[in-house]
């Protein structure tokens, strides 16, 4: 059955074998773009019955931070030849929705010679082909999504420079051998029953179930699946009737699938269902953060636009919580770029202008307050003078005892001298 399955895979595989033009093979820069694969890998190829220039395929797993390179053997099946740890990818688990959401894509993509960039500012790079037919049919936007070096990512899969040199060499050699395009399968995680059970309540689960069909087809056949899009969804290894085509936004044609593949898939699915049911009851690691659809993608995209303009924004992208609230980092800053420096200068100029205007307003207000206070004080002083002028003259009344000489008052205050005083007074007035 497997031999027949392999023959079927050859008929429906998306990887075409044809001659490249001279320019597509020779337009590679010198040095690191032409670096050869290490002898250790070449020896592994020989051990696995692989030709050096045989076709390749790549698989990417976000959660496991892994890029796998698979290469075709002489029997037509593919086998893994190298695995690399992703240095950095941005965003969360889940697909890319819109330009600026910083999501690394998930799905089935195609790389052709024209997408290889030996002169990349990120050492070496190749464009994975986002958006593909599925992305366009679902209104997803973005551009320049790469696998590249330099270990820096804003929506790409970034590797170290030595890693990208080897990955690039695999693609270059395959194109030189006649492969016209190679497939990249990008997944959120290895699509095992345990992992699918972990994420069964995630908003991206239905999308991941769709990707899993392609994942399973490759696991069964070890041949890259034929990928089409109809009714805005992926379909795998389907053969349309003569004269019919797969329209990404139209109805799917009444397609068929080889019987051998259907039988193998049914057996595979039965084992998967049992494993999934078992995983539902077992303890598993907690799910990783995932993007909450187009709403969160739009929030992050808006943050990205402000950041690109050089505005002062939270240093980390905002995140949409399950209750609909948005988490924003308290750490603020702006990127160090011409736009950022220009925006900083404009902000400083604006702040200085606002400060000058504020100080001027405060001075005017202070002068006005002082003038009003002086006016109020003048009115108060005038009122005081008026009241003083209108007040009646008071005549002092002197008590009788106060009119007497001081010595008399003193004598009166002393009982022993009263008789002497009386006699003296009588003498003075002839008494």
For each residue, the residues with C-beta under 8 A, 3 or more apart:
1: 4 5 260 263 264
2: 5 6
3: 6 7
4: 1 7 8 260
5: 1 2 8 9 220 221 258 260 261 264
6: 2 3 9 10 75 76 77 221 223
7: 3 4 10 11 76
8: 4 5 11 12 221 258 260 261
9: 5 6 12 13 76 77 221 222 223
10: 6 7 13 76 223
11: 7 8
12: 8 9 225 226 237 239 258
13: 9 10 223 224 225 226
14: 110 181 183 224 225 226 227
15: 55 57 72 179 180 181 182 183 224
16: 179 180 181
17: 55 178 179 180
18: 178 180
19: 178
20: 24 25 113 175 176 178 180
21: 24 25
22: 25 26
23: 26 27
24: 20 21 27 113 114 175
25: 20 21 22 28 113 175 176
26: 22 23
27: 23 24 118
28: 25 33 34 116 118 172
29: 32 33 34 118 119
30: 33 34
31: 34 35
32: 29 35 123 124 161 165
33: 28 29 30 118 119 124 168 172
34: 28 29 30 31 172
35: 31 32 165 169
36: 169
37: 41 42 52 166 169 170 173
38: 41 42 166
39: 42 43
40: 43 44
41: 37 38 44 45 81 82 166
42: 37 38 39 45 46 52
43: 39 40 46 47
44: 40 41 47 48 81
45: 41 42 48 50 51 52 71 81
46: 42 43 49 50
47: 43 44
48: 44 45 71 73 79 81
49: 46 73 74 75
50: 45 46 54 71 72 73 74 79 81
51: 45 54 74 177
52: 37 42 45 173 177
53: 173 174 176 177 178
54: 50 51 71 72 73 74 174 177
55: 15 17 71 72 174 177 179 182
56: 69 70 71 72 81 170 171 174 179 182
57: 15 69 70 71 78 182 183 184 185 224
58: 67 68 69 70 147 167 182 183 184 185
59: 66 67 68 70 184 185 186 187
60: 66 67 68 86 147 157 184 185 186 187
61: 64 65 66 68 187 188 189 190
62: 65 86 89 93 104 106 186 187 188 189
63: 93 188 189 190 195 288
64: 61 189 190
65: 61 62 85 86 89
66: 59 60 61 83 84 85 86
67: 58 59 60 83 84 86 147 157 159 163 167
68: 58 59 60 61 80 82 83 84
69: 56 57 58 80 81 82 83 84 167 170
70: 56 57 58 59 78 79 80 81
71: 45 48 50 54 55 56 57 78 79 81 170 174
72: 15 50 54 55 56 76 77 78
73: 48 49 50 54 76 77 78 79
74: 49 50 51 54
75: 6 49
76: 6 7 9 10 72 73 223
77: 6 9 72 73 221 222 223
78: 57 70 71 72 73 222 223 224
79: 48 50 70 71 73 222
80: 68 69 70 83
81: 41 44 45 48 50 56 69 70 71 170
82: 41 68 69 166 167 170
83: 66 67 68 69 80
84: 66 67 68 69 159 163 166 167
85: 65 66 163
86: 60 62 65 66 67 89 157 158 159
87: 151 158 159 160 163
88: 151 152 153 158
89: 62 65 86 104 153 156 157 158
90: 102 103 104 153 154 155 156
91: 94 96 101 102 103 104 155 291 300
92: 103 288 289 290 291
93: 62 63 188 189 199 204 288 289 290 291
94: 91 103 106 188 204 207 290 291
95: 103 105 106 107 140 204 207 291
96: 91 101 103 104 105 106 130 135 140 142 145 155 297
97: 101 103 140 291 293 294 297 298
98: 101 140 141 142 294 297 298 301
99: 141 142 143 301
100: 142 300 301 302 304 305 308
101: 91 96 97 98 142 155 291 296 297 298 300 301 304
102: 90 91 154 155 300 304 317
103: 90 91 92 94 95 96 97 155 291 297
104: 62 89 90 91 96 145 153 155 156 157 186
105: 95 96 109 128 130 135 142 145 155 186
106: 62 94 95 96 186 187 188 207 211
107: 95 130 132 134 135 186 211 234
108: 132 134 183 184 185 186 211 214 225 227 234
109: 105 128 129 130 132 183 184 185 186
110: 14 129 132 181 182 183 184
111: 115 116 126 127 128 129 171 181 182 183 184
112: 115 129 180 181
113: 20 24 25 116 175 180
114: 24
115: 111 112 126 127 128 129
116: 28 111 113 125 126 168 171 172 175
117: 120 124 125 126 127 146 148
118: 27 28 29 33 124 168
119: 29 33
120: 117 123 124 125 146 148 149
121: 150
122: 125 146 148 149 150 152 158 164
123: 32 120 148 149 150 161 164 165
124: 32 33 117 118 120 148 149 161 164 165 168
125: 116 117 120 122 146 147 148 149 164
126: 111 115 116 117 146 147 148 168 171
127: 111 115 117 130 144 145 146
128: 105 109 111 115 145 146 147 157 184 186
129: 109 110 111 112 115 132 184
130: 96 105 107 109 127 135 142 143 145
131: 135 136 140 141 142
132: 107 108 109 110 129 135 136 229
133: 136 137 228 229 248
134: 107 108 137 138 229 232 233 234 248
135: 96 105 107 130 131 132 138 140 141 142
136: 131 132 133 139 140 248
137: 133 134 229 232 248 249
138: 134 135 232
139: 136
140: 95 96 97 98 131 135 136
141: 98 99 131 135
142: 96 98 99 100 101 105 130 131 135 145 155
143: 99 130
144: 127
145: 96 104 105 127 128 130 142 155 156
146: 117 120 122 125 126 127 128 156 157
147: 58 60 67 125 126 128 156 157 158 159 164 167 184
148: 117 120 122 123 124 125 126 156 157 158 159 164
149: 120 122 123 124 125 158 159 160 161 163 164 165
150: 121 122 123 158 161
151: 87 88 158 159 160
152: 88 122 158
153: 88 89 90 104 156 157 158
154: 90 102
155: 90 91 96 101 102 103 104 105 142 145
156: 89 90 104 145 146 147 148 153
157: 60 67 86 89 104 128 146 147 148 153 186
158: 86 87 88 89 122 147 148 149 150 151 152 153
159: 67 84 86 87 147 148 149 151 163 164 167
160: 87 149 151 163 164
161: 32 123 124 149 150 164 165
162: 165 166
163: 67 84 85 87 149 159 160 166 167
164: 122 123 124 125 147 148 149 159 160 161 167 168
165: 32 35 123 124 149 161 162 168 169
166: 37 38 41 82 84 162 163 169 170
167: 58 67 69 82 84 147 159 163 164 170 171
168: 33 116 118 124 126 164 165 171 172
169: 35 36 37 165 166 172 173
170: 37 56 69 71 81 82 166 167 173 174
171: 56 111 116 126 167 168 174 175 182
172: 28 33 34 116 168 169 175 176
173: 37 52 53 169 170 176 177
174: 53 54 55 56 71 170 171 177 179 182
175: 20 24 25 113 116 171 172 178 179 180
176: 20 25 53 172 173
177: 51 52 53 54 55 173 174
178: 17 18 19 20 53 175
179: 15 16 17 55 56 174 175 182
180: 15 16 17 18 20 112 113 175
181: 14 15 16 110 111 112
182: 15 55 56 57 58 110 111 171 174 179
183: 14 15 57 58 108 109 110 111 224 227
184: 57 58 59 60 108 109 110 111 128 129 147
185: 57 58 59 60 108 109 214 215 218 224
186: 59 60 62 104 105 106 107 108 109 128 157
187: 59 60 61 62 106 190 191 208 211 215
188: 61 62 63 93 94 106 199 204 208 290
189: 61 62 63 64 93 195 199
190: 61 63 64 187 195
191: 187 195 196 208 211 212 215 216
192: 195 196 275
193: 196 197 272 275 276 278 279
194: 197 198 275 279 282 284
195: 63 189 190 191 192 198 199
196: 191 192 193 199 200 208 209 212 276 279
197: 193 194 200 276 279 280 284
198: 194 195 279 284 285 286 287
199: 93 188 189 195 196 202 204 205 208 287 290
200: 196 197 205 280
201: 205
202: 199 205 208 287 290
203: 290 292 293
204: 93 94 95 188 199 207 208 290 291 293
205: 199 200 201 202 208 209
206: 209 210
207: 94 95 106 204 210 211
208: 187 188 191 196 199 202 204 205 211 212
209: 196 205 206 212 213
210: 206 207 213 233 234
211: 106 107 108 187 191 207 208 214 215 234
212: 191 196 208 209 215 216
213: 209 210 216 217 234 236
214: 108 185 211 217 218 225 227 234 236
215: 185 187 191 211 212 218 219
216: 191 212 213 219 220 265 268 269 272
217: 213 214 220 221 225 236 237 261 265
218: 185 214 215 221 222 223 224 225
219: 215 216 222 268
220: 5 216 217 261 264 265 268
221: 5 6 8 9 77 217 218 225 261 264
222: 9 77 78 79 218 219
223: 6 9 10 13 76 77 78 218
224: 13 14 15 57 78 183 185 218
225: 12 13 14 108 214 217 218 221 236 237
226: 12 13 14 236 237 238
227: 14 108 183 214 234 235 236
228: 133 234 235 236 238 240 246
229: 132 133 134 137 232 233 234 235 246 248
230: 233 235 246 247 248 250 251 252 253
231: 249 250 251 252
232: 134 137 138 229 248 249
233: 134 210 229 230
234: 107 108 134 210 211 213 214 227 228 229
235: 227 228 229 230 238 246 252 255
236: 213 214 217 225 226 227 228
237: 12 217 225 226 257 258 261
238: 226 228 235 246 252 255 256 257
239: 12 255 256 257 258
240: 228 244 245 246 253 255
241: 244 253 254 255 256
242:
243:
244: 240 241 253 254 255
245: 240 253
246: 228 229 230 235 238 240 252 253 255
247: 230 250 251
248: 133 134 136 137 229 230 232
249: 137 231 232
250: 230 231 247
251: 230 231 247
252: 230 231 235 238 246 255
253: 230 240 241 244 245 246
254: 241 244
255: 235 238 239 240 241 244 246 252
256: 238 239 241
257: 237 238 239 261 262
258: 5 8 12 237 239 261 262
259: 262 263
260: 1 4 5 8 263 264
261: 5 8 217 220 221 237 257 258 264 265
262: 257 258 259 265 266
263: 1 259 260 266 267
264: 1 5 220 221 260 261 267 268
265: 216 217 220 261 262 268 269
266: 262 263 269 270
267: 263 264 270 271
268: 216 219 220 264 265 271 272
269: 216 265 266 272 273
270: 266 267 273 274
271: 267 268 274 275
272: 193 216 268 269 275 276
273: 269 270 276 277
274: 270 271 277 278
275: 192 193 194 271 272 278 279
276: 193 196 197 272 273 279 280
277: 273 274 280 281
278: 193 274 275 281 282
279: 193 194 196 197 198 275 276 282 284
280: 197 200 276 277
281: 277 278
282: 194 278 279
283:
284: 194 197 198 279
285: 198
286: 198
287: 198 199 202 290
288: 63 92 93
289: 92 93 319
290: 92 93 94 188 199 202 203 204 287
291: 91 92 93 94 95 97 101 103 204 296 297
292: 203 295 296 320 322
293: 97 203 204 296 297
294: 97 98 297 298
295: 292 298 299 320
296: 101 291 292 293 299 300 319 320
297: 96 97 98 101 103 291 293 294 300 301
298: 97 98 101 294 295 301 302
299: 295 296 302 303 318 320 326
300: 91 100 101 102 296 297 303 304 317 318
301: 98 99 100 101 297 298 304 305
302: 100 298 299 305 306
303: 299 300 306 307 313 314 317 318
304: 100 101 102 300 301 307 308 317
305: 100 301 302 308 309
306: 302 303 309 311 313
307: 303 304 310 311 313 334 335
308: 100 304 305 335 339
309: 305 306 339 343
310: 307 334 335 337 339 340 341 342 343 344
311: 306 307 334 343
312: 332 333 334 343 347
313: 303 306 307 332 333 334
314: 303 317 318 328 329 330 331 332
315: 329 331 332 333
316: 329 331
317: 102 300 303 304 314
318: 299 300 303 314 326 327 328 329
319: 289 296 326 327
320: 292 295 296 299 324 325 326 327
321: 324 325 326 327
322: 292
323:
324: 320 321
325: 320 321
326: 299 318 319 320 321
327: 318 319 320 321
328: 314 318
329: 314 315 316 318 332
330: 314
331: 314 315 316
332: 312 313 314 315 329
333: 312 313 315
334: 307 310 311 312 313 340 343 344
335: 307 308 310 339 340
336: 340 341
337: 310 340 341
338: 341 342
339: 308 309 310 335 342 343
340: 310 334 335 336 337 343 344
341: 310 336 337 338 344 345
342: 310 338 339 345 346
343: 309 310 311 312 334 339 340 346 347
344: 310 334 340 341 347 348
345: 341 342 348 349
346: 342 343 349 350
347: 312 343 344 350 351
348: 344 345 351 352
349: 345 346 352 353
350: 346 347 353 354
351: 347 348 354 355
352: 348 349 355 356
353: 349 350 356 357
354: 350 351 357 358
355: 351 352 358 359
356: 352 353 359 360
357: 353 354 360 361
358: 354 355 361 362
359: 355 356 362 363
360: 356 357 363 364
361: 357 358 364 365
362: 358 359 365 366
363: 359 360 366 367
364: 360 361 367 368
365: 361 362 368 369
366: 362 363 369 370
367: 363 364 370 371
368: 364 365 371 372
369: 365 366 372 373
370: 366 367 373 374
371: 367 368 374 375
372: 368 369 375 376
373: 369 370 376 377
374: 370 371 377 378
375: 371 372 378 379
376: 372 373 379 380
377: 373 374 380 381
378: 374 375 381 382
379: 375 376 382 383
380: 376 377 383 384
381: 377 378 384 385
382: 378 379 385 386
383: 379 380 386 387
384: 380 381 387 388
385: 381 382 388 389
386: 382 383 389 390
387: 383 384 390 391
388: 384 385 391
389: 385 386
390: 386 387
391: 387 388
392:
393:
394:
395:
396:
397:
398: 402 403
399: 402 403
400: 403 404
401: 404 409 412
402: 398 399 409
403: 398 399 400
404: 400 401 408 409 412
405: 408 409
406: 409 410
407: 410 411
408: 404 405 411 412 421
409: 401 402 404 405 406 412 413
410: 406 407 413 414
411: 407 408 414 417 418 420 421
412: 401 404 408 409 418 421
413: 409 410
414: 410 411 417 418
415: 418
416:
417: 411 414 420 421
418: 411 412 414 415 421 422
419: 422 423
420: 411 417 423 424
421: 408 411 412 417 418 424 425
422: 418 419 425 426
423: 419 420 426 427
424: 420 421 427 428
425: 421 422 428 429 431
426: 422 423 429 430 431
427: 423 424 430 431
428: 424 425
429: 425 426
430: 426 427
431: 425 426 427
